[in-house]
Amino acid sequence: MSAYEQERDGSDQGQDEAASSLSATGELLAYLARGLVDEPQEVSVEQFEEDDGAIVLELCVGDEDYGKVIGRGGRTAQALRTVVRAAATHEKRRVLIDIVD
């Protein structure tokens, strides 16, 4: 079983309660972001639903890790958005990702 599957199933002991209320796309975003940063314990994702049914995911990371998540010219952030949007098509939902400080 991969680390993502363990985390999604809840068999990873480090899973916090906030992540359990996320959709699969929110969990995927958190998992990918934790793999990019130096301080994975500071990664948090909040999920909101807009009136039109779109899911908004707000990604927060440690102060020193914003550059790693955004990447040079925003390439890493765009890649994260692309992967999570592709996963959201499985749920037939529209997803917006905001990287907040």
OpenMM code with the backbone's topology and positions (N, CA, C; nanometers):
from openmm import Vec3, app, unit

residues = "MET SER ALA TYR GLU GLN GLU ARG ASP GLY SER ASP GLN GLY GLN ASP GLU ALA ALA SER SER LEU SER ALA THR GLY GLU LEU LEU ALA TYR LEU ALA ARG GLY LEU VAL ASP GLU PRO GLN GLU VAL SER VAL GLU GLN PHE GLU GLU ASP ASP GLY ALA ILE VAL LEU GLU LEU CYS VAL GLY ASP GLU ASP TYR GLY LYS VAL ILE GLY ARG GLY GLY ARG THR ALA GLN ALA LEU ARG THR VAL VAL ARG ALA ALA ALA THR HIS GLU LYS ARG ARG VAL LEU ILE ASP ILE VAL ASP".split()
positions = [
    Vec3(0.0853, -0.1169, 0.0000),
    Vec3(0.0000, 0.0000, 0.0000),
    Vec3(0.0903, 0.1237, 0.0000),
    Vec3(0.0607, 0.2183, -0.0873),
    Vec3(0.1419, 0.3396, -0.0957),
    Vec3(0.1161, 0.4298, 0.0247),
    Vec3(0.2045, 0.5270, 0.0441),
    Vec3(0.1894, 0.6212, 0.1561),
    Vec3(0.0613, 0.7031, 0.1400),
    Vec3(0.0262, 0.7385, 0.0154),
    Vec3(-0.0968, 0.8139, -0.0071),
    Vec3(-0.2185, 0.7300, 0.0313),
    Vec3(-0.2185, 0.6024, -0.0075),
    Vec3(-0.3311, 0.5160, 0.0262),
    Vec3(-0.3419, 0.4949, 0.1769),
    Vec3(-0.2264, 0.4798, 0.2437),
    Vec3(-0.2275, 0.4662, 0.3896),
    Vec3(-0.2845, 0.5907, 0.4545),
    Vec3(-0.2409, 0.7058, 0.4066),
    Vec3(-0.2884, 0.8316, 0.4635),
    Vec3(-0.4373, 0.8489, 0.4380),
    Vec3(-0.4814, 0.8148, 0.3191),
    Vec3(-0.6225, 0.8298, 0.2844),
    Vec3(-0.7108, 0.7344, 0.3642),
    Vec3(-0.6610, 0.6133, 0.3888),
    Vec3(-0.7366, 0.5153, 0.4664),
    Vec3(-0.7348, 0.5444, 0.6149),
    Vec3(-0.6461, 0.6351, 0.6566),
    Vec3(-0.6380, 0.6683, 0.7982),
    Vec3(-0.5468, 0.5758, 0.8748),
    Vec3(-0.4762, 0.4861, 0.8059),
    Vec3(-0.3878, 0.3942, 0.8765),
    Vec3(-0.2546, 0.4585, 0.9104),
    Vec3(-0.2272, 0.5774, 0.8588),
    Vec3(-0.1077, 0.6527, 0.8952),
    Vec3(-0.1330, 0.7199, 1.0294),
    Vec3(-0.0479, 0.6947, 1.1268),
    Vec3(-0.0688, 0.7462, 1.2612),
    Vec3(-0.0556, 0.8973, 1.2688),
    Vec3(0.0111, 0.9614, 1.1743),
    Vec3(0.0327, 1.1049, 1.1775),
    Vec3(-0.0814, 1.1858, 1.1188),
    Vec3(-0.1873, 1.1224, 1.0780),
    Vec3(-0.2979, 1.1943, 1.0152),
    Vec3(-0.3724, 1.2758, 1.1195),
    Vec3(-0.3923, 1.4058, 1.0911),
    Vec3(-0.4637, 1.4904, 1.1858),
    Vec3(-0.6121, 1.4896, 1.1526),
    Vec3(-0.6933, 1.5293, 1.2489),
    Vec3(-0.8376, 1.5220, 1.2347),
    Vec3(-0.8907, 1.6160, 1.1288),
    Vec3(-0.8235, 1.7279, 1.1036),
    Vec3(-0.8709, 1.8232, 1.0029),
    Vec3(-0.8685, 1.7614, 0.8643),
    Vec3(-0.7686, 1.6772, 0.8379),
    Vec3(-0.7585, 1.6164, 0.7061),
    Vec3(-0.8701, 1.5158, 0.6819),
    Vec3(-0.9272, 1.4586, 0.7878),
    Vec3(-1.0307, 1.3580, 0.7698),
    Vec3(-1.1597, 1.4183, 0.7154),
    Vec3(-1.1805, 1.5487, 0.7293),
    Vec3(-1.3012, 1.6108, 0.6780),
    Vec3(-1.2842, 1.6604, 0.5343),
    Vec3(-1.1679, 1.6388, 0.4753),
    Vec3(-1.1418, 1.6827, 0.3388),
    Vec3(-1.1920, 1.5805, 0.2381),
    Vec3(-1.2226, 1.6283, 0.1190),
    Vec3(-1.2545, 1.5382, 0.0093),
    Vec3(-1.1252, 1.4700, -0.0349),
    Vec3(-1.1386, 1.3754, -0.1240),
    Vec3(-1.0207, 1.3050, -0.1753),
    Vec3(-0.9248, 1.4022, -0.2437),
    Vec3(-0.9778, 1.5040, -0.3115),
    Vec3(-0.8911, 1.6010, -0.3775),
    Vec3(-0.8162, 1.6855, -0.2753),
    Vec3(-0.8805, 1.7192, -0.1639),
    Vec3(-0.8134, 1.7937, -0.0578),
    Vec3(-0.7034, 1.7120, 0.0060),
    Vec3(-0.7302, 1.5840, 0.0277),
    Vec3(-0.6283, 1.4959, 0.0833),
    Vec3(-0.5105, 1.4815, -0.0127),
    Vec3(-0.5416, 1.4729, -0.1416),
    Vec3(-0.4355, 1.4628, -0.2417),
    Vec3(-0.3479, 1.5876, -0.2403),
    Vec3(-0.4091, 1.7048, -0.2343),
    Vec3(-0.3326, 1.8292, -0.2291),
    Vec3(-0.2431, 1.8329, -0.1057),
    Vec3(-0.2958, 1.7948, 0.0088),
    Vec3(-0.2163, 1.7936, 0.1314),
    Vec3(-0.0999, 1.6956, 0.1199),
    Vec3(-0.1250, 1.5789, 0.0654),
    Vec3(-0.0205, 1.4782, 0.0484),
    Vec3(0.0906, 1.5289, -0.0438),
    Vec3(0.0533, 1.5872, -0.1567),
    Vec3(0.1532, 1.6385, -0.2509),
    Vec3(0.2336, 1.7530, -0.1891),
    Vec3(0.1660, 1.8424, -0.1179),
    Vec3(0.2344, 1.9563, -0.0567),
    Vec3(0.3320, 1.9085, 0.0511),
    Vec3(0.2930, 1.8082, 0.1304),
    Vec3(0.3832, 1.7563, 0.2341),
    Vec3(0.5110, 1.6990, 0.1737),
    Vec3(0.5004, 1.6450, 0.0536),
    Vec3(0.6173, 1.5904, -0.0141),
    Vec3(0.7111, 1.6972, -0.0674),
    Vec3(0.6639, 1.8191, -0.0818),
    Vec3(0.7450, 1.9273, -0.1376),
    Vec3(0.8182, 2.0098, -0.0330),
    Vec3(0.7652, 2.0179, 0.0870),
    Vec3(0.8146, 2.1134, 0.1859),
    Vec3(0.9126, 2.0495, 0.2844),
    Vec3(0.9850, 2.1360, 0.3561),
    Vec3(1.0778, 2.0890, 0.4585),
    Vec3(1.0081, 2.0599, 0.5907),
    Vec3(0.8970, 2.1267, 0.6156),
    Vec3(0.8235, 2.1079, 0.7409),
    Vec3(0.6810, 2.0595, 0.7102),
    Vec3(0.6646, 1.9288, 0.6833),
    Vec3(0.5338, 1.8767, 0.6423),
    Vec3(0.4263, 1.8881, 0.7508),
    Vec3(0.4658, 1.8982, 0.8761),
    Vec3(0.3666, 1.9097, 0.9838),
    Vec3(0.2947, 2.0445, 0.9810),
    Vec3(0.3502, 2.1424, 0.9114),
    Vec3(0.2877, 2.2744, 0.9034),
    Vec3(0.1941, 2.2896, 0.7834),
    Vec3(0.1782, 2.1849, 0.7036),
    Vec3(0.0886, 2.1898, 0.5883),
    Vec3(-0.0546, 2.1715, 0.6371),
    Vec3(-0.1422, 2.2609, 0.5924),
    Vec3(-0.2842, 2.2450, 0.6223),
    Vec3(-0.3653, 2.2847, 0.4999),
    Vec3(-0.4765, 2.2171, 0.4837),
    Vec3(-0.5675, 2.2447, 0.3724),
    Vec3(-0.7058, 2.2644, 0.4312),
    Vec3(-0.7671, 2.3767, 0.3975),
    Vec3(-0.9057, 2.4025, 0.4372),
    Vec3(-0.9923, 2.3941, 0.3131),
    Vec3(-1.1106, 2.3387, 0.3303),
    Vec3(-1.2002, 2.3183, 0.2169),
    Vec3(-1.3295, 2.3943, 0.2382),
    Vec3(-1.3723, 2.4625, 0.1327),
    Vec3(-1.4989, 2.5356, 0.1325),
    Vec3(-1.5738, 2.4998, 0.0059),
    Vec3(-1.7031, 2.5154, 0.0080),
    Vec3(-1.7823, 2.4934, -0.1125),
    Vec3(-1.8511, 2.6231, -0.1507),
    Vec3(-1.8366, 2.6625, -0.2766),
    Vec3(-1.9007, 2.7829, -0.3260),
    Vec3(-2.0455, 2.7545, -0.3626),
    Vec3(-2.1206, 2.8604, -0.3878),
    Vec3(-2.2622, 2.8475, -0.4212),
    Vec3(-2.2857, 2.7662, -0.5485),
    Vec3(-2.1934, 2.7759, -0.6430),
    Vec3(-2.2099, 2.7031, -0.7684),
    Vec3(-2.1632, 2.5581, -0.7598),
    Vec3(-2.1238, 2.5124, -0.6407),
    Vec3(-2.0830, 2.3738, -0.6214),
    Vec3(-1.9341, 2.3500, -0.6338),
    Vec3(-1.8580, 2.4518, -0.6694),
    Vec3(-1.7133, 2.4363, -0.6817),
    Vec3(-1.6509, 2.4218, -0.5429),
    Vec3(-1.5474, 2.3411, -0.5348),
    Vec3(-1.4728, 2.3229, -0.4106),
    Vec3(-1.3539, 2.4176, -0.4125),
    Vec3(-1.3353, 2.4922, -0.3052),
    Vec3(-1.2193, 2.5801, -0.2904),
    Vec3(-1.1286, 2.5180, -0.1851),
    Vec3(-1.0041, 2.4927, -0.2226),
    Vec3(-0.9050, 2.4385, -0.1311),
    Vec3(-0.8020, 2.5460, -0.1031),
    Vec3(-0.7845, 2.5793, 0.0249),
    Vec3(-0.6841, 2.6779, 0.0655),
    Vec3(-0.5667, 2.6040, 0.1274),
    Vec3(-0.4501, 2.6193, 0.0662),
    Vec3(-0.3288, 2.5525, 0.1107),
    Vec3(-0.2440, 2.6489, 0.1914),
    Vec3(-0.2083, 2.6100, 0.3124),
    Vec3(-0.1181, 2.6876, 0.3980),
    Vec3(0.0040, 2.6020, 0.4286),
    Vec3(0.1217, 2.6624, 0.4197),
    Vec3(0.2460, 2.5935, 0.4538),
    Vec3(0.3278, 2.6847, 0.5449),
    Vec3(0.4396, 2.6342, 0.5965),
    Vec3(0.5276, 2.7139, 0.6805),
    Vec3(0.5849, 2.8316, 0.6037),
    Vec3(0.6238, 2.9351, 0.6778),
    Vec3(0.6742, 3.0578, 0.6149),
    Vec3(0.7913, 3.0336, 0.5208),
    Vec3(0.8783, 2.9408, 0.5555),
    Vec3(0.9972, 2.9150, 0.4736),
    Vec3(0.9677, 2.8270, 0.3522),
    Vec3(0.8482, 2.7703, 0.3461),
    Vec3(0.8170, 2.6722, 0.2423),
    Vec3(0.7316, 2.7244, 0.1278),
    Vec3(0.6884, 2.8498, 0.1337),
    Vec3(0.6036, 2.9022, 0.0264),
    Vec3(0.6736, 2.8984, -0.1085),
    Vec3(0.8007, 2.9271, -0.1109),
    Vec3(0.8757, 2.9245, -0.2363),
    Vec3(0.8793, 2.7865, -0.2987),
    Vec3(0.8868, 2.6829, -0.2147),
    Vec3(0.8901, 2.5464, -0.2665),
    Vec3(0.7556, 2.5062, -0.3263),
    Vec3(0.6475, 2.5536, -0.2674),
    Vec3(0.5139, 2.5178, -0.3161),
    Vec3(0.4785, 2.5971, -0.4415),
    Vec3(0.5221, 2.7222, -0.4470),
    Vec3(0.4917, 2.8048, -0.5635),
    Vec3(0.5853, 2.7711, -0.6792),
    Vec3(0.7128, 2.7553, -0.6507),
    Vec3(0.8091, 2.7182, -0.7543),
    Vec3(0.8520, 2.8359, -0.8383),
    Vec3(0.9504, 2.8129, -0.9202),
    Vec3(1.0039, 2.9173, -1.0067),
    Vec3(0.9021, 2.9539, -1.1127),
    Vec3(0.8606, 3.0777, -1.1104),
    Vec3(0.7621, 3.1255, -1.2066),
    Vec3(0.6231, 3.0663, -1.1856),
    Vec3(0.5994, 3.0071, -1.0700),
    Vec3(0.4685, 2.9492, -1.0417),
    Vec3(0.4455, 2.8125, -1.1029),
    Vec3(0.5520, 2.7512, -1.1515),
    Vec3(0.5367, 2.6228, -1.2206),
    Vec3(0.4909, 2.5110, -1.1277),
    Vec3(0.5451, 2.5059, -1.0071),
    Vec3(0.5046, 2.4008, -0.9127),
    Vec3(0.3597, 2.4182, -0.8712),
    Vec3(0.3197, 2.5422, -0.8432),
    Vec3(0.1805, 2.5690, -0.8068),
    Vec3(0.0876, 2.5296, -0.9205),
    Vec3(0.1247, 2.5603, -1.0429),
    Vec3(0.0408, 2.5242, -1.1573),
    Vec3(0.0334, 2.3730, -1.1738),
    Vec3(0.1433, 2.3032, -1.1494),
    Vec3(0.1428, 2.1569, -1.1585),
    Vec3(0.0520, 2.0969, -1.0509),
    Vec3(0.0565, 2.1516, -0.9289),
    Vec3(-0.0328, 2.1050, -0.8226),
    Vec3(-0.1786, 2.1245, -0.8634),
    Vec3(-0.2089, 2.2417, -0.9175),
    Vec3(-0.3462, 2.2698, -0.9609),
    Vec3(-0.3905, 2.1725, -1.0697),
    Vec3(-0.3023, 2.1434, -1.1636),
    Vec3(-0.3349, 2.0532, -1.2736),
    Vec3(-0.3650, 1.9126, -1.2229),
    Vec3(-0.2809, 1.8618, -1.1332),
    Vec3(-0.3001, 1.7263, -1.0815),
    Vec3(-0.4284, 1.7165, -0.9997),
    Vec3(-0.4524, 1.8141, -0.9140),
    Vec3(-0.5716, 1.8101, -0.8288),
    Vec3(-0.6985, 1.8280, -0.9123),
    Vec3(-0.6943, 1.9137, -1.0123),
    Vec3(-0.8113, 1.9291, -1.1001),
    Vec3(-0.8395, 1.8004, -1.1765),
    Vec3(-0.7337, 1.7323, -1.2196),
    Vec3(-0.7528, 1.6048, -1.2901),
    Vec3(-0.8172, 1.5024, -1.1976),
    Vec3(-0.7764, 1.5001, -1.0718),
    Vec3(-0.8368, 1.4086, -0.9750),
    Vec3(-0.9822, 1.4469, -0.9479),
    Vec3(-1.0130, 1.5752, -0.9524),
    Vec3(-1.1489, 1.6220, -0.9247),
    Vec3(-1.2458, 1.5822, -1.0355),
    Vec3(-1.1967, 1.5601, -1.1550),
    Vec3(-1.2858, 1.5168, -1.2619),
    Vec3(-1.3442, 1.3800, -1.2306),
    Vec3(-1.2737, 1.3034, -1.1503),
    Vec3(-1.3240, 1.1733, -1.1057),
    Vec3(-1.4502, 1.1913, -1.0206),
    Vec3(-1.4541, 1.3003, -0.9441),
    Vec3(-1.5695, 1.3310, -0.8599),
    Vec3(-1.6716, 1.4188, -0.9322),
    Vec3(-1.6395, 1.4563, -1.0572),
    Vec3(-1.7239, 1.5465, -1.1365),
    Vec3(-1.7489, 1.6778, -1.0633),
    Vec3(-1.6407, 1.7335, -1.0073),
    Vec3(-1.6468, 1.8595, -0.9337),
    Vec3(-1.5425, 1.9545, -0.9901),
    Vec3(-1.5685, 2.0827, -0.9758),
    Vec3(-1.4709, 2.1860, -1.0127),
    Vec3(-1.3961, 2.2252, -0.8866),
    Vec3(-1.2643, 2.2363, -0.8972),
    Vec3(-1.1811, 2.2670, -0.7806),
    Vec3(-1.0967, 2.3901, -0.8083),
    Vec3(-1.0931, 2.4805, -0.7106),
    Vec3(-1.0069, 2.5981, -0.7144),
    Vec3(-0.9075, 2.5844, -0.6000),
    Vec3(-0.7814, 2.6144, -0.6268),
    Vec3(-0.6774, 2.6027, -0.5242),
    Vec3(-0.6170, 2.7397, -0.4994),
    Vec3(-0.6181, 2.7814, -0.3743),
    Vec3(-0.5566, 2.9067, -0.3323),
    Vec3(-0.4417, 2.8733, -0.2383),
    Vec3(-0.3282, 2.9351, -0.2622),
    Vec3(-0.2146, 2.9214, -0.1709),
    Vec3(-0.2137, 3.0480, -0.0871),
    Vec3(-0.2442, 3.0338, 0.0411),
    Vec3(-0.2595, 3.1494, 0.1294),
    Vec3(-0.1487, 3.1532, 0.2323),
    Vec3(-0.1225, 3.2742, 0.2831),
    Vec3(-0.0207, 3.2875, 0.3866),
    Vec3(-0.0804, 3.3283, 0.5185),
] * unit.nanometer
topology = app.Topology()
chain = topology.addChain("A")
for resn in residues:
    res = topology.addResidue(resn, chain)
    for name in ("N", "CA", "C"):
        topology.addAtom(name, app.Element.getBySymbol(name[0]), res)
